[in-house]
Amino acid sequence: MDELRARRLRNVIPVLTEQRNILVSGGLSFAGHLVDLAIMQLQLSLHEISEDELSEFSNAVSLNLVSGDCQD
């Protein structure tokens, strides 16, 4: 990803966060959740994390939680 695109994506995140807060404070929690998902997708793109990598990470965390190996 080139620096210009990365900068544009980084600039969108605070705007979306503000909009999410407005939605949630107005009682629209599901709409806020959808904006959270959009923010997460932008962050994944910025850090060049693929859906497969995220899925593998999620599976590993789930397995650790189920087996009781998670430490605080």
C-alpha positions as CSV (number, residue, x, y, z in Angstrom):
1,M,0.0,0.0,0.0
2,D,1.4,3.4,-0.9
3,E,1.8,6.1,1.7
4,L,-0.9,8.3,0.3
5,R,-3.5,5.6,0.5
6,A,-2.4,4.7,4.0
7,R,-2.7,8.3,5.1
8,R,-6.2,8.6,3.6
9,L,-7.3,5.4,5.4
10,R,-5.8,6.6,8.7
11,N,-7.7,9.9,8.3
12,V,-11.0,8.1,7.9
13,I,-10.7,6.1,11.1
14,P,-11.3,9.1,13.5
15,V,-14.2,10.3,11.5
16,L,-15.8,6.8,11.6
17,T,-15.1,6.6,15.3
18,E,-16.9,9.9,15.9
19,Q,-19.8,8.8,13.8
20,R,-19.9,5.5,15.7
21,N,-20.1,7.4,19.0
22,I,-22.9,9.5,17.7
23,L,-24.9,6.4,16.6
24,V,-24.4,4.6,19.9
25,S,-25.2,7.6,22.0
26,G,-28.4,7.9,20.0
27,G,-29.4,4.3,20.9
28,L,-28.4,2.8,17.5
29,S,-26.1,0.2,18.9
30,F,-26.4,-2.2,15.9
31,A,-25.5,0.7,13.5
32,G,-22.6,1.5,15.8
33,H,-21.5,-2.1,15.6
34,L,-21.5,-2.0,11.8
35,V,-19.3,1.1,11.9
36,D,-17.0,-0.8,14.3
37,L,-16.7,-3.5,11.7
38,A,-15.8,-0.9,9.0
39,I,-13.1,0.5,11.3
40,M,-11.7,-2.9,11.9
41,Q,-11.6,-3.6,8.2
42,L,-9.7,-0.4,7.6
43,Q,-7.2,-1.3,10.3
44,L,-6.7,-4.7,8.9
45,S,-6.0,-3.1,5.5
46,L,-3.6,-0.6,7.0
47,H,-1.6,-3.3,8.7
48,E,-1.9,-5.7,5.7
49,I,-3.5,-8.4,7.7
50,S,-5.4,-10.9,5.5
51,E,-8.8,-12.5,6.4
52,D,-7.0,-15.8,6.6
53,E,-4.5,-14.5,9.1
54,L,-7.3,-13.0,11.2
55,S,-9.2,-16.3,11.0
56,E,-6.1,-18.2,12.1
57,F,-5.5,-15.8,15.0
58,S,-9.1,-16.0,16.1
59,N,-9.0,-19.8,16.0
60,A,-5.8,-19.9,18.1
61,V,-7.3,-17.5,20.7
62,S,-10.5,-19.6,20.8
63,L,-8.6,-22.8,21.3
64,N,-6.6,-21.2,24.2
65,L,-9.8,-19.9,25.8
66,V,-11.4,-23.3,25.5
67,S,-8.4,-25.2,26.8
68,G,-7.9,-22.8,29.7
69,D,-4.4,-21.8,28.6
70,C,-5.2,-18.1,28.5
71,Q,-3.2,-16.1,31.1
72,D,-3.9,-12.5,32.2
